[in-house]
Amino acid sequence: MQFQNVFIPYGGYWSTPFARWQGNLSNAHPLALAADTATRALKERKIAPDTFDALFLGMTVPQRHSFYGAPWLAALIGAPGVTGPVLSQACATSARVLASAAAEIETGMSQAILGVTLDRCSNGPHVYYPNPLGPGGKGDAEDWVWDNFNFDPYAKNAMIQTAENVARECGITKEQQDEMMLLRYAQYQDALKDDAAFHRRYMVTPLEVMDASGRKVVATVKDDEGVFPTTREGLAKLKPVLEGGSVTYGGQTFPADGNAAVILTTREKARALSRDANIAVQLRAIGSARAQKGFMAQAVVPAAQNALARAGVTIGDVRAIKTHNPFAVNDIYFCAQTGVKPEAMNHYGSSLIFGHPQGPTGLRLIIELIEELTLLGGGYGLFTGCAAGDTAMACVVLVQ
């Protein structure tokens, strides 16, 4: 998809810190937490909830009452007259929310849409499927999060096996993955400098976590939680997770909890809602792709190529690149195929380091992309990230 009339107000976006699963966000209802976060963020930006024609909700892990989805969330933030869809496309959910909302803005169906993405990998649902034909009528059960991490019903493999398949086919070694992890960890440290000045450009922090009654603060989250200190010596000691493989626990991300949101609107409304009317942020294009069965990490390249082609630019025109990279293998493959140097992308870190709540992961990276481009004085930016089913989605933004 190519867009001409879709804009994001500068600063019209936010993200919570991400917390490793079973951490401080593990017992917070993700929709209630997203509503609290959005209410605070909108108030800080002096944006009224009735600004929006619709709310698009992206999530991949069902939660109690999430059947009521976007209308419930809209009511919680003070916009009870607003409705919208719930979208789920595994780790590409954020990009799908952008694509779907942008299509409505582009065609004039809506003038301002709030896209909210969220997930809580912690304490995911245990699903029971009735099966009258089972032994004695016994049903079938599924752990929504864990079982789907570990089995693709089409490719017949776990997520980690897709990384191993790409590593084996492309000759990617454990040592190369260790080097990529060290680089990405070092880049993340830049986001923490000066009291995490980069994160404070967009992050809602400190984040107070309430108990089930909504009256008592049980935790305060000031920044990402669960990021593991990464050293060359520590990585060298780790063994591959799968026998005969190359991917260690140190060469992959971890499940997490959190949410992120963005406003999509017209040029005129974006200027009015912007924290700086002199900065224009335009969503130019969205692309998607699917790799061969069992080779998820490879999908990021054709997805990026599709988005760039639709935007009418090349990889050489791009000033900043962010990737959702659940495995170090992803970035090694991307760089080998595109000629981009590893150190020229993912400044300030990536999901490889700060974790992966699935639904909001891509949106946080796109938010960071916008902020990086702003610091650079503008230009084109590319986001690309893989998703379950050996797929990927990418987007191109322009900051002027």
Contacts in CASP RR format, 6 or more apart in sequence:
PFRMAT RR
TARGET T0000
AUTHOR 0000-0000-0000
METHOD contacts of the structure
MODEL  1
MQFQNVFIPYGGYWSTPFARWQGNLSNAHPLALAADTATRALKERKIAPD
TFDALFLGMTVPQRHSFYGAPWLAALIGAPGVTGPVLSQACATSARVLAS
AAAEIETGMSQAILGVTLDRCSNGPHVYYPNPLGPGGKGDAEDWVWDNFN
FDPYAKNAMIQTAENVARECGITKEQQDEMMLLRYAQYQDALKDDAAFHR
RYMVTPLEVMDASGRKVVATVKDDEGVFPTTREGLAKLKPVLEGGSVTYG
GQTFPADGNAAVILTTREKARALSRDANIAVQLRAIGSARAQKGFMAQAV
VPAAQNALARAGVTIGDVRAIKTHNPFAVNDIYFCAQTGVKPEAMNHYGS
SLIFGHPQGPTGLRLIIELIEELTLLGGGYGLFTGCAAGDTAMACVVLVQ
1 99 0 8 1.000
1 102 0 8 1.000
1 103 0 8 1.000
1 285 0 8 1.000
1 286 0 8 1.000
1 287 0 8 1.000
1 310 0 8 1.000
2 284 0 8 1.000
2 285 0 8 1.000
2 310 0 8 1.000
2 311 0 8 1.000
3 102 0 8 1.000
3 105 0 8 1.000
3 106 0 8 1.000
3 282 0 8 1.000
3 283 0 8 1.000
3 284 0 8 1.000
3 285 0 8 1.000
3 286 0 8 1.000
4 106 0 8 1.000
5 105 0 8 1.000
5 106 0 8 1.000
5 266 0 8 1.000
5 267 0 8 1.000
6 102 0 8 1.000
6 105 0 8 1.000
6 106 0 8 1.000
6 264 0 8 1.000
6 265 0 8 1.000
6 266 0 8 1.000
6 282 0 8 1.000
6 283 0 8 1.000
7 264 0 8 1.000
7 265 0 8 1.000
7 266 0 8 1.000
7 267 0 8 1.000
7 269 0 8 1.000
7 270 0 8 1.000
7 280 0 8 1.000
7 281 0 8 1.000
7 282 0 8 1.000
7 283 0 8 1.000
8 262 0 8 1.000
8 263 0 8 1.000
8 264 0 8 1.000
8 265 0 8 1.000
8 270 0 8 1.000
8 281 0 8 1.000
8 282 0 8 1.000
8 283 0 8 1.000
8 370 0 8 1.000
8 397 0 8 1.000
9 263 0 8 1.000
9 265 0 8 1.000
9 269 0 8 1.000
9 270 0 8 1.000
9 271 0 8 1.000
9 272 0 8 1.000
9 273 0 8 1.000
9 274 0 8 1.000
9 275 0 8 1.000
9 281 0 8 1.000
10 270 0 8 1.000
10 274 0 8 1.000
10 275 0 8 1.000
10 276 0 8 1.000
10 279 0 8 1.000
10 280 0 8 1.000
10 281 0 8 1.000
10 370 0 8 1.000
10 374 0 8 1.000
11 45 0 8 1.000
11 202 0 8 1.000
11 274 0 8 1.000
11 275 0 8 1.000
11 276 0 8 1.000
12 45 0 8 1.000
12 47 0 8 1.000
12 262 0 8 1.000
12 263 0 8 1.000
12 273 0 8 1.000
12 274 0 8 1.000
12 275 0 8 1.000
13 202 0 8 1.000
13 260 0 8 1.000
13 261 0 8 1.000
13 262 0 8 1.000
13 263 0 8 1.000
13 363 0 8 1.000
13 367 0 8 1.000
13 370 0 8 1.000
14 37 0 8 1.000
14 38 0 8 1.000
14 41 0 8 1.000
14 202 0 8 1.000
14 203 0 8 1.000
14 204 0 8 1.000
14 260 0 8 1.000
14 261 0 8 1.000
14 367 0 8 1.000
15 202 0 8 1.000
15 203 0 8 1.000
15 204 0 8 1.000
15 258 0 8 1.000
15 259 0 8 1.000
15 260 0 8 1.000
15 261 0 8 1.000
15 360 0 8 1.000
15 363 0 8 1.000
15 364 0 8 1.000
15 367 0 8 1.000
16 25 0 8 1.000
16 33 0 8 1.000
16 37 0 8 1.000
16 203 0 8 1.000
16 204 0 8 1.000
16 205 0 8 1.000
16 207 0 8 1.000
16 221 0 8 1.000
16 258 0 8 1.000
16 259 0 8 1.000
16 260 0 8 1.000
17 199 0 8 1.000
17 203 0 8 1.000
17 205 0 8 1.000
17 207 0 8 1.000
17 221 0 8 1.000
17 222 0 8 1.000
17 223 0 8 1.000
17 224 0 8 1.000
17 225 0 8 1.000
17 258 0 8 1.000
18 224 0 8 1.000
18 225 0 8 1.000
18 256 0 8 1.000
18 257 0 8 1.000
18 258 0 8 1.000
18 354 0 8 1.000
18 355 0 8 1.000
18 356 0 8 1.000
18 357 0 8 1.000
18 360 0 8 1.000
18 364 0 8 1.000
19 25 0 8 1.000
19 26 0 8 1.000
19 221 0 8 1.000
19 224 0 8 1.000
19 225 0 8 1.000
19 226 0 8 1.000
19 256 0 8 1.000
19 257 0 8 1.000
19 258 0 8 1.000
20 225 0 8 1.000
20 226 0 8 1.000
20 227 0 8 1.000
20 254 0 8 1.000
20 255 0 8 1.000
20 256 0 8 1.000
20 355 0 8 1.000
21 120 0 8 1.000
21 121 0 8 1.000
21 122 0 8 1.000
21 254 0 8 1.000
21 255 0 8 1.000
21 256 0 8 1.000
21 257 0 8 1.000
22 122 0 8 1.000
22 123 0 8 1.000
23 122 0 8 1.000
23 225 0 8 1.000
23 226 0 8 1.000
23 257 0 8 1.000
24 209 0 8 1.000
24 219 0 8 1.000
24 221 0 8 1.000
24 225 0 8 1.000
25 33 0 8 1.000
25 120 0 8 1.000
25 122 0 8 1.000
25 209 0 8 1.000
25 219 0 8 1.000
25 221 0 8 1.000
25 257 0 8 1.000
25 258 0 8 1.000
26 120 0 8 1.000
26 122 0 8 1.000
26 123 0 8 1.000
26 257 0 8 1.000
27 122 0 8 1.000
27 123 0 8 1.000
27 212 0 8 1.000
27 218 0 8 1.000
28 120 0 8 1.000
28 209 0 8 1.000
28 210 0 8 1.000
28 257 0 8 1.000
29 63 0 8 1.000
29 64 0 8 1.000
29 120 0 8 1.000
30 59 0 8 1.000
30 61 0 8 1.000
30 63 0 8 1.000
30 118 0 8 1.000
30 119 0 8 1.000
30 120 0 8 1.000
30 257 0 8 1.000
30 258 0 8 1.000
30 259 0 8 1.000
31 63 0 8 1.000
31 65 0 8 1.000
31 66 0 8 1.000
31 69 0 8 1.000
31 72 0 8 1.000
31 73 0 8 1.000
31 76 0 8 1.000
31 118 0 8 1.000
32 76 0 8 1.000
33 118 0 8 1.000
33 209 0 8 1.000
33 258 0 8 1.000
33 259 0 8 1.000
34 73 0 8 1.000
34 116 0 8 1.000
34 118 0 8 1.000
34 259 0 8 1.000
34 261 0 8 1.000
35 73 0 8 1.000
35 76 0 8 1.000
35 77 0 8 1.000
36 210 0 8 1.000
37 204 0 8 1.000
37 207 0 8 1.000
37 259 0 8 1.000
37 261 0 8 1.000
38 73 0 8 1.000
38 77 0 8 1.000
38 114 0 8 1.000
38 116 0 8 1.000
38 261 0 8 1.000
39 49 0 8 1.000
39 76 0 8 1.000
39 77 0 8 1.000
39 78 0 8 1.000
40 204 0 8 1.000
41 204 0 8 1.000
41 261 0 8 1.000
42 48 0 8 1.000
42 49 0 8 1.000
42 77 0 8 1.000
45 273 0 8 1.000
45 275 0 8 1.000
47 263 0 8 1.000
47 273 0 8 1.000
49 74 0 8 1.000
49 77 0 8 1.000
49 78 0 8 1.000
49 79 0 8 1.000
49 82 0 8 1.000
50 78 0 8 1.000
50 79 0 8 1.000
50 82 0 8 1.000
51 112 0 8 1.000
51 273 0 8 1.000
52 74 0 8 1.000
52 79 0 8 1.000
52 82 0 8 1.000
52 112 0 8 1.000
52 113 0 8 1.000
52 114 0 8 1.000
52 263 0 8 1.000
53 82 0 8 1.000
53 110 0 8 1.000
53 111 0 8 1.000
53 112 0 8 1.000
53 113 0 8 1.000
54 70 0 8 1.000
54 82 0 8 1.000
54 83 0 8 1.000
54 84 0 8 1.000
54 101 0 8 1.000
54 104 0 8 1.000
54 110 0 8 1.000
54 113 0 8 1.000
54 114 0 8 1.000
55 70 0 8 1.000
55 71 0 8 1.000
55 73 0 8 1.000
55 74 0 8 1.000
55 77 0 8 1.000
55 79 0 8 1.000
55 82 0 8 1.000
55 83 0 8 1.000
55 84 0 8 1.000
55 113 0 8 1.000
55 114 0 8 1.000
55 115 0 8 1.000
55 116 0 8 1.000
56 70 0 8 1.000
56 84 0 8 1.000
56 85 0 8 1.000
56 87 0 8 1.000
56 97 0 8 1.000
56 100 0 8 1.000
56 101 0 8 1.000
56 113 0 8 1.000
56 114 0 8 1.000
56 115 0 8 1.000
56 116 0 8 1.000
57 69 0 8 1.000
57 70 0 8 1.000
57 73 0 8 1.000
57 84 0 8 1.000
57 85 0 8 1.000
57 86 0 8 1.000
57 87 0 8 1.000
57 97 0 8 1.000
57 115 0 8 1.000
57 116 0 8 1.000
57 117 0 8 1.000
57 118 0 8 1.000
58 86 0 8 1.000
58 87 0 8 1.000
58 88 0 8 1.000
58 93 0 8 1.000
58 94 0 8 1.000
58 96 0 8 1.000
58 97 0 8 1.000
58 115 0 8 1.000
58 116 0 8 1.000
58 117 0 8 1.000
58 118 0 8 1.000
58 359 0 8 1.000
59 66 0 8 1.000
59 86 0 8 1.000
59 88 0 8 1.000
59 93 0 8 1.000
59 117 0 8 1.000
59 118 0 8 1.000
59 119 0 8 1.000
59 359 0 8 1.000
60 88 0 8 1.000
60 89 0 8 1.000
60 90 0 8 1.000
60 91 0 8 1.000
60 93 0 8 1.000
60 119 0 8 1.000
60 358 0 8 1.000
60 359 0 8 1.000
61 119 0 8 1.000
61 120 0 8 1.000
61 121 0 8 1.000
61 124 0 8 1.000
61 125 0 8 1.000
61 144 0 8 1.000
61 145 0 8 1.000
61 358 0 8 1.000
62 125 0 8 1.000
62 144 0 8 1.000
63 120 0 8 1.000
63 125 0 8 1.000
65 72 0 8 1.000
66 86 0 8 1.000
69 86 0 8 1.000
70 83 0 8 1.000
70 84 0 8 1.000
70 85 0 8 1.000
70 86 0 8 1.000
70 116 0 8 1.000
71 82 0 8 1.000
71 83 0 8 1.000
71 84 0 8 1.000
73 116 0 8 1.000
74 80 0 8 1.000
74 81 0 8 1.000
74 82 0 8 1.000
74 83 0 8 1.000
74 84 0 8 1.000
75 81 0 8 1.000
85 100 0 8 1.000
87 93 0 8 1.000
87 96 0 8 1.000
87 97 0 8 1.000
87 100 0 8 1.000
89 95 0 8 1.000
89 96 0 8 1.000
89 387 0 8 1.000
89 391 0 8 1.000
89 393 0 8 1.000
90 358 0 8 1.000
90 387 0 8 1.000
90 388 0 8 1.000
90 389 0 8 1.000
90 391 0 8 1.000
91 324 0 8 1.000
91 326 0 8 1.000
91 356 0 8 1.000
91 358 0 8 1.000
91 359 0 8 1.000
91 361 0 8 1.000
91 362 0 8 1.000
91 385 0 8 1.000
91 386 0 8 1.000
91 387 0 8 1.000
91 388 0 8 1.000
92 288 0 8 1.000
92 385 0 8 1.000
92 386 0 8 1.000
92 387 0 8 1.000
92 391 0 8 1.000
92 392 0 8 1.000
92 393 0 8 1.000
93 117 0 8 1.000
93 358 0 8 1.000
93 359 0 8 1.000
93 387 0 8 1.000
94 117 0 8 1.000
94 260 0 8 1.000
94 359 0 8 1.000
94 360 0 8 1.000
94 361 0 8 1.000
94 362 0 8 1.000
94 363 0 8 1.000
94 364 0 8 1.000
94 366 0 8 1.000
95 286 0 8 1.000
95 287 0 8 1.000
95 288 0 8 1.000
95 362 0 8 1.000
95 383 0 8 1.000
95 385 0 8 1.000
95 393 0 8 1.000
95 394 0 8 1.000
95 395 0 8 1.000
96 393 0 8 1.000
97 115 0 8 1.000
97 117 0 8 1.000
97 363 0 8 1.000
98 115 0 8 1.000
98 262 0 8 1.000
98 264 0 8 1.000
98 283 0 8 1.000
98 286 0 8 1.000
98 363 0 8 1.000
98 366 0 8 1.000
98 395 0 8 1.000
99 286 0 8 1.000
99 287 0 8 1.000
99 393 0 8 1.000
99 395 0 8 1.000
101 110 0 8 1.000
101 113 0 8 1.000
101 115 0 8 1.000
101 264 0 8 1.000
102 264 0 8 1.000
102 283 0 8 1.000
102 286 0 8 1.000
104 110 0 8 1.000
104 113 0 8 1.000
105 111 0 8 1.000
105 112 0 8 1.000
105 113 0 8 1.000
105 264 0 8 1.000
105 265 0 8 1.000
105 266 0 8 1.000
111 265 0 8 1.000
111 266 0 8 1.000
111 269 0 8 1.000
112 263 0 8 1.000
112 264 0 8 1.000
112 265 0 8 1.000
112 266 0 8 1.000
112 269 0 8 1.000
112 273 0 8 1.000
113 263 0 8 1.000
113 264 0 8 1.000
113 265 0 8 1.000
114 261 0 8 1.000
114 262 0 8 1.000
114 263 0 8 1.000
115 261 0 8 1.000
115 262 0 8 1.000
115 263 0 8 1.000
115 264 0 8 1.000
116 259 0 8 1.000
116 260 0 8 1.000
116 261 0 8 1.000
117 259 0 8 1.000
117 260 0 8 1.000
117 261 0 8 1.000
117 359 0 8 1.000
117 360 0 8 1.000
117 362 0 8 1.000
117 363 0 8 1.000
118 258 0 8 1.000
118 259 0 8 1.000
118 260 0 8 1.000
118 357 0 8 1.000
118 359 0 8 1.000
118 360 0 8 1.000
119 257 0 8 1.000
119 258 0 8 1.000
119 259 0 8 1.000
119 357 0 8 1.000
119 358 0 8 1.000
119 359 0 8 1.000
119 360 0 8 1.000
120 257 0 8 1.000
120 258 0 8 1.000
120 357 0 8 1.000
121 145 0 8 1.000
121 255 0 8 1.000
121 256 0 8 1.000
121 257 0 8 1.000
121 356 0 8 1.000
121 357 0 8 1.000
121 358 0 8 1.000
122 255 0 8 1.000
122 257 0 8 1.000
124 143 0 8 1.000
124 144 0 8 1.000
124 145 0 8 1.000
125 144 0 8 1.000
126 141 0 8 1.000
126 142 0 8 1.000
126 143 0 8 1.000
126 144 0 8 1.000
127 141 0 8 1.000
127 142 0 8 1.000
127 143 0 8 1.000
127 144 0 8 1.000
128 139 0 8 1.000
128 140 0 8 1.000
128 141 0 8 1.000
129 139 0 8 1.000
129 140 0 8 1.000
129 141 0 8 1.000
129 142 0 8 1.000
130 139 0 8 1.000
131 137 0 8 1.000
131 138 0 8 1.000
131 139 0 8 1.000
131 140 0 8 1.000
142 148 0 8 1.000
145 255 0 8 1.000
148 388 0 8 1.000
149 158 0 8 1.000
149 159 0 8 1.000
149 255 0 8 1.000
150 158 0 8 1.000
150 159 0 8 1.000
151 157 0 8 1.000
151 158 0 8 1.000
152 158 0 8 1.000
152 159 0 8 1.000
152 162 0 8 1.000
152 294 0 8 1.000
152 388 0 8 1.000
152 389 0 8 1.000
152 390 0 8 1.000
154 293 0 8 1.000
154 389 0 8 1.000
155 162 0 8 1.000
155 293 0 8 1.000
155 294 0 8 1.000
155 389 0 8 1.000
155 390 0 8 1.000
157 165 0 8 1.000
157 294 0 8 1.000
159 296 0 8 1.000
159 326 0 8 1.000
159 388 0 8 1.000
160 241 0 8 1.000
160 242 0 8 1.000
160 247 0 8 1.000
160 252 0 8 1.000
160 327 0 8 1.000
161 242 0 8 1.000
161 294 0 8 1.000
162 294 0 8 1.000
162 295 0 8 1.000
162 296 0 8 1.000
162 297 0 8 1.000
162 390 0 8 1.000
163 247 0 8 1.000
163 252 0 8 1.000
163 296 0 8 1.000
163 297 0 8 1.000
163 326 0 8 1.000
163 327 0 8 1.000
163 329 0 8 1.000
163 330 0 8 1.000
164 242 0 8 1.000
164 245 0 8 1.000
164 246 0 8 1.000
164 247 0 8 1.000
165 294 0 8 1.000
165 295 0 8 1.000
166 172 0 8 1.000
166 295 0 8 1.000
166 296 0 8 1.000
166 297 0 8 1.000
166 298 0 8 1.000
166 329 0 8 1.000
166 333 0 8 1.000
167 173 0 8 1.000
167 177 0 8 1.000
167 245 0 8 1.000
167 246 0 8 1.000
167 247 0 8 1.000
167 329 0 8 1.000
168 245 0 8 1.000
168 246 0 8 1.000
169 295 0 8 1.000
170 332 0 8 1.000
170 333 0 8 1.000
170 336 0 8 1.000
172 246 0 8 1.000
172 329 0 8 1.000
172 332 0 8 1.000
172 333 0 8 1.000
173 246 0 8 1.000
174 240 0 8 1.000
174 245 0 8 1.000
174 246 0 8 1.000
174 247 0 8 1.000
174 248 0 8 1.000
176 328 0 8 1.000
176 332 0 8 1.000
177 246 0 8 1.000
177 247 0 8 1.000
177 248 0 8 1.000
177 251 0 8 1.000
177 327 0 8 1.000
177 328 0 8 1.000
177 329 0 8 1.000
177 332 0 8 1.000
178 232 0 8 1.000
178 235 0 8 1.000
178 236 0 8 1.000
178 251 0 8 1.000
178 328 0 8 1.000
180 251 0 8 1.000
180 328 0 8 1.000
180 331 0 8 1.000
180 332 0 8 1.000
180 342 0 8 1.000
180 352 0 8 1.000
181 230 0 8 1.000
181 235 0 8 1.000
181 250 0 8 1.000
181 251 0 8 1.000
181 328 0 8 1.000
181 352 0 8 1.000
182 230 0 8 1.000
182 231 0 8 1.000
182 232 0 8 1.000
182 235 0 8 1.000
183 342 0 8 1.000
183 343 0 8 1.000
184 325 0 8 1.000
184 328 0 8 1.000
184 331 0 8 1.000
184 346 0 8 1.000
184 349 0 8 1.000
184 350 0 8 1.000
184 352 0 8 1.000
184 353 0 8 1.000
185 230 0 8 1.000
185 353 0 8 1.000
187 343 0 8 1.000
187 346 0 8 1.000
187 347 0 8 1.000
187 348 0 8 1.000
187 349 0 8 1.000
187 350 0 8 1.000
187 353 0 8 1.000
188 227 0 8 1.000
188 348 0 8 1.000
188 349 0 8 1.000
188 350 0 8 1.000
188 353 0 8 1.000
188 354 0 8 1.000
190 198 0 8 1.000
190 347 0 8 1.000
190 348 0 8 1.000
190 349 0 8 1.000
191 198 0 8 1.000
191 199 0 8 1.000
191 348 0 8 1.000
191 349 0 8 1.000
192 198 0 8 1.000
192 199 0 8 1.000
192 223 0 8 1.000
196 203 0 8 1.000
196 223 0 8 1.000
198 348 0 8 1.000
198 368 0 8 1.000
198 371 0 8 1.000
199 205 0 8 1.000
199 223 0 8 1.000
199 224 0 8 1.000
201 371 0 8 1.000
202 367 0 8 1.000
202 368 0 8 1.000
202 371 0 8 1.000
203 223 0 8 1.000
205 221 0 8 1.000
205 222 0 8 1.000
205 223 0 8 1.000
206 220 0 8 1.000
206 221 0 8 1.000
206 222 0 8 1.000
207 220 0 8 1.000
207 221 0 8 1.000
207 222 0 8 1.000
208 217 0 8 1.000
208 219 0 8 1.000
208 220 0 8 1.000
209 217 0 8 1.000
209 218 0 8 1.000
209 219 0 8 1.000
209 220 0 8 1.000
209 221 0 8 1.000
210 216 0 8 1.000
210 217 0 8 1.000
210 218 0 8 1.000
211 217 0 8 1.000
211 218 0 8 1.000
224 354 0 8 1.000
224 355 0 8 1.000
226 254 0 8 1.000
227 353 0 8 1.000
227 354 0 8 1.000
227 355 0 8 1.000
228 250 0 8 1.000
228 254 0 8 1.000
230 250 0 8 1.000
230 353 0 8 1.000
235 248 0 8 1.000
235 250 0 8 1.000
235 251 0 8 1.000
238 248 0 8 1.000
238 249 0 8 1.000
238 250 0 8 1.000
239 248 0 8 1.000
240 246 0 8 1.000
240 247 0 8 1.000
240 248 0 8 1.000
241 247 0 8 1.000
241 248 0 8 1.000
241 249 0 8 1.000
247 327 0 8 1.000
247 328 0 8 1.000
247 329 0 8 1.000
251 327 0 8 1.000
251 328 0 8 1.000
251 352 0 8 1.000
252 326 0 8 1.000
252 327 0 8 1.000
252 328 0 8 1.000
252 352 0 8 1.000
253 325 0 8 1.000
253 326 0 8 1.000
253 327 0 8 1.000
253 351 0 8 1.000
253 352 0 8 1.000
253 353 0 8 1.000
253 355 0 8 1.000
253 356 0 8 1.000
254 355 0 8 1.000
254 356 0 8 1.000
255 355 0 8 1.000
255 356 0 8 1.000
255 357 0 8 1.000
255 358 0 8 1.000
256 354 0 8 1.000
256 355 0 8 1.000
256 356 0 8 1.000
256 357 0 8 1.000
257 357 0 8 1.000
258 357 0 8 1.000
258 360 0 8 1.000
259 357 0 8 1.000
259 360 0 8 1.000
260 360 0 8 1.000
260 362 0 8 1.000
260 363 0 8 1.000
260 364 0 8 1.000
260 367 0 8 1.000
261 363 0 8 1.000
262 363 0 8 1.000
262 366 0 8 1.000
262 367 0 8 1.000
263 270 0 8 1.000
263 273 0 8 1.000
264 283 0 8 1.000
265 273 0 8 1.000
267 280 0 8 1.000
267 282 0 8 1.000
270 280 0 8 1.000
270 281 0 8 1.000
271 277 0 8 1.000
271 280 0 8 1.000
279 374 0 8 1.000
279 399 0 8 1.000
279 400 0 8 1.000
280 399 0 8 1.000
280 400 0 8 1.000
281 370 0 8 1.000
281 397 0 8 1.000
281 398 0 8 1.000
281 399 0 8 1.000
282 397 0 8 1.000
282 398 0 8 1.000
282 399 0 8 1.000
282 400 0 8 1.000
283 395 0 8 1.000
283 396 0 8 1.000
283 397 0 8 1.000
284 310 0 8 1.000
284 311 0 8 1.000
284 313 0 8 1.000
284 380 0 8 1.000
284 395 0 8 1.000
284 396 0 8 1.000
284 397 0 8 1.000
284 398 0 8 1.000
285 307 0 8 1.000
285 308 0 8 1.000
285 310 0 8 1.000
285 311 0 8 1.000
285 312 0 8 1.000
285 395 0 8 1.000
285 396 0 8 1.000
286 307 0 8 1.000
286 310 0 8 1.000
286 393 0 8 1.000
286 394 0 8 1.000
286 395 0 8 1.000
286 396 0 8 1.000
287 303 0 8 1.000
287 306 0 8 1.000
287 307 0 8 1.000
287 310 0 8 1.000
287 393 0 8 1.000
287 394 0 8 1.000
287 395 0 8 1.000
288 303 0 8 1.000
288 306 0 8 1.000
288 391 0 8 1.000
288 392 0 8 1.000
288 393 0 8 1.000
288 394 0 8 1.000
289 299 0 8 1.000
289 301 0 8 1.000
289 302 0 8 1.000
289 303 0 8 1.000
289 305 0 8 1.000
289 306 0 8 1.000
289 391 0 8 1.000
289 392 0 8 1.000
290 299 0 8 1.000
290 389 0 8 1.000
290 390 0 8 1.000
290 391 0 8 1.000
290 392 0 8 1.000
291 297 0 8 1.000
291 298 0 8 1.000
291 299 0 8 1.000
291 302 0 8 1.000
291 390 0 8 1.000
291 391 0 8 1.000
291 392 0 8 1.000
292 298 0 8 1.000
292 390 0 8 1.000
293 390 0 8 1.000
294 389 0 8 1.000
294 390 0 8 1.000
295 390 0 8 1.000
296 386 0 8 1.000
296 387 0 8 1.000
296 388 0 8 1.000
296 389 0 8 1.000
296 390 0 8 1.000
296 391 0 8 1.000
296 392 0 8 1.000
297 327 0 8 1.000
297 329 0 8 1.000
297 330 0 8 1.000
297 333 0 8 1.000
297 386 0 8 1.000
298 333 0 8 1.000
298 390 0 8 1.000
299 385 0 8 1.000
299 386 0 8 1.000
299 387 0 8 1.000
299 390 0 8 1.000
299 391 0 8 1.000
299 392 0 8 1.000
300 323 0 8 1.000
300 330 0 8 1.000
300 333 0 8 1.000
300 334 0 8 1.000
300 384 0 8 1.000
300 385 0 8 1.000
300 386 0 8 1.000
300 392 0 8 1.000
300 394 0 8 1.000
301 333 0 8 1.000
301 334 0 8 1.000
301 337 0 8 1.000
301 338 0 8 1.000
301 384 0 8 1.000
302 392 0 8 1.000
303 384 0 8 1.000
303 385 0 8 1.000
303 391 0 8 1.000
303 392 0 8 1.000
303 393 0 8 1.000
303 394 0 8 1.000
304 315 0 8 1.000
304 334 0 8 1.000
304 338 0 8 1.000
304 382 0 8 1.000
304 384 0 8 1.000
304 392 0 8 1.000
304 394 0 8 1.000
306 394 0 8 1.000
307 382 0 8 1.000
307 384 0 8 1.000
307 394 0 8 1.000
307 395 0 8 1.000
307 396 0 8 1.000
308 314 0 8 1.000
308 315 0 8 1.000
308 318 0 8 1.000
308 382 0 8 1.000
308 394 0 8 1.000
308 396 0 8 1.000
310 396 0 8 1.000
311 380 0 8 1.000
311 396 0 8 1.000
311 398 0 8 1.000
313 380 0 8 1.000
313 396 0 8 1.000
315 338 0 8 1.000
315 339 0 8 1.000
315 340 0 8 1.000
315 382 0 8 1.000
317 380 0 8 1.000
318 380 0 8 1.000
318 381 0 8 1.000
318 382 0 8 1.000
318 396 0 8 1.000
319 373 0 8 1.000
319 376 0 8 1.000
319 378 0 8 1.000
319 379 0 8 1.000
319 380 0 8 1.000
319 381 0 8 1.000
320 345 0 8 1.000
320 347 0 8 1.000
320 369 0 8 1.000
320 372 0 8 1.000
320 373 0 8 1.000
320 376 0 8 1.000
320 379 0 8 1.000
320 381 0 8 1.000
320 382 0 8 1.000
321 340 0 8 1.000
321 344 0 8 1.000
321 345 0 8 1.000
321 346 0 8 1.000
321 369 0 8 1.000
321 381 0 8 1.000
321 382 0 8 1.000
321 383 0 8 1.000
321 384 0 8 1.000
322 345 0 8 1.000
322 346 0 8 1.000
322 350 0 8 1.000
322 365 0 8 1.000
322 366 0 8 1.000
322 368 0 8 1.000
322 369 0 8 1.000
322 372 0 8 1.000
322 382 0 8 1.000
322 383 0 8 1.000
323 330 0 8 1.000
323 331 0 8 1.000
323 334 0 8 1.000
323 345 0 8 1.000
323 346 0 8 1.000
323 350 0 8 1.000
323 365 0 8 1.000
323 383 0 8 1.000
323 384 0 8 1.000
323 385 0 8 1.000
324 330 0 8 1.000
324 350 0 8 1.000
324 351 0 8 1.000
324 356 0 8 1.000
324 361 0 8 1.000
324 362 0 8 1.000
324 365 0 8 1.000
324 383 0 8 1.000
324 384 0 8 1.000
324 385 0 8 1.000
324 386 0 8 1.000
325 331 0 8 1.000
325 346 0 8 1.000
325 350 0 8 1.000
325 351 0 8 1.000
325 352 0 8 1.000
325 385 0 8 1.000
325 386 0 8 1.000
326 351 0 8 1.000
326 352 0 8 1.000
326 356 0 8 1.000
326 386 0 8 1.000
327 352 0 8 1.000
328 352 0 8 1.000
330 352 0 8 1.000
330 385 0 8 1.000
330 386 0 8 1.000
331 342 0 8 1.000
331 345 0 8 1.000
331 346 0 8 1.000
331 350 0 8 1.000
331 352 0 8 1.000
332 342 0 8 1.000
334 340 0 8 1.000
334 345 0 8 1.000
334 384 0 8 1.000
335 341 0 8 1.000
335 342 0 8 1.000
335 345 0 8 1.000
346 352 0 8 1.000
347 372 0 8 1.000
348 368 0 8 1.000
348 372 0 8 1.000
349 368 0 8 1.000
350 365 0 8 1.000
351 361 0 8 1.000
351 362 0 8 1.000
351 364 0 8 1.000
351 365 0 8 1.000
355 361 0 8 1.000
362 383 0 8 1.000
362 385 0 8 1.000
365 383 0 8 1.000
366 383 0 8 1.000
366 395 0 8 1.000
366 397 0 8 1.000
369 381 0 8 1.000
369 382 0 8 1.000
369 383 0 8 1.000
369 397 0 8 1.000
370 397 0 8 1.000
370 399 0 8 1.000
373 379 0 8 1.000
373 380 0 8 1.000
373 381 0 8 1.000
373 397 0 8 1.000
373 399 0 8 1.000
374 399 0 8 1.000
377 399 0 8 1.000
378 398 0 8 1.000
378 399 0 8 1.000
378 400 0 8 1.000
379 398 0 8 1.000
379 399 0 8 1.000
379 400 0 8 1.000
380 396 0 8 1.000
380 397 0 8 1.000
380 398 0 8 1.000
381 396 0 8 1.000
381 397 0 8 1.000
381 398 0 8 1.000
381 399 0 8 1.000
382 394 0 8 1.000
382 395 0 8 1.000
382 396 0 8 1.000
383 394 0 8 1.000
383 395 0 8 1.000
383 397 0 8 1.000
384 392 0 8 1.000
384 393 0 8 1.000
384 394 0 8 1.000
385 392 0 8 1.000
385 393 0 8 1.000
385 394 0 8 1.000
386 392 0 8 1.000
387 393 0 8 1.000
END
